[in-house]
Amino acid sequence: MTYTVELSLATAKSLKKLDAFHRLRIAGALELLSVEPRPPGATMPRGGERGRWRVRLGDHRIVYAIEDDTTCR
């Protein structure tokens, strides 16, 4: 099953401000998350919203939600 990755407007703006190396690195991580949204090392942040996951990517963090019950056509 492949998942759809959607970015918020604020996230898209933040990505545009990064240099090309970091943008490509994060884009690659997002592509991998679309295939395996719960990779080894992914954690649920303490004290955060339930259902949110976090992946560390160098100095950056990718915080996301997984919607298993939503179907896209």
N, C-alpha and C positions, 0 to 999 in steps of 0.2 A: 504494500500500500504506500502510495506517495502522498505526502502532505503538501499543502499550499502554504508558502511563507508570505505573510503580509506585513509590511512595515508601516508604522505610524508616520504621519507627516513630519513630526519632530525627529524621528529616527532617520528618515531619509535626508533631512536637512543636515543632521549631524554627520552622516556618512559623507556627504558632499564636501565637508570641511576637512576631512582626513586626507592624508597624502595617498597616492596611488597604491603603494605597497600595502598599507593597512586596509584600504578599501577592498582590494582584491582578496586579502586574507579573510576578511569578514564575509565577503560574498561567497567565498569557497566554503566557509563554515556554515553559512545559511543554506547553501545547496546540500551539504551533507545532512543538515537537520531536517530537510524535506524528505529524506529517505529514512533516517534513523533519528527520531526526535528525542530519544532517551539514550544518548551515547554514554559509554563509560566516562565517569567524571562529572556528568551532569548532576546537579543537586537542586533540591528545593530550598530556596532561601528561608532562613529562620525569621519568624516574625513578619514575613511578607504575606501576600495574598495566597490563599490555597490554590493549587493548580498551576502556579508559576514555577518555571524551571530556570536554572542559571548554568551557563557554560562560560568558563574562563578562557580567554583567548589573549594571552600576553597581558598587557595592561588594560585590556578591554573586557567587558562582561556582556554577554548576550543574555538578556532576560526575556523569556517568552512563555506563552501558554500553549498547551496542546488541547485541541478540541477533537477528541476521538469520535464523538457522536455526531459530528457535522459532516455532511456529504456534499461534495461539489460535483456539478455535472457540466 
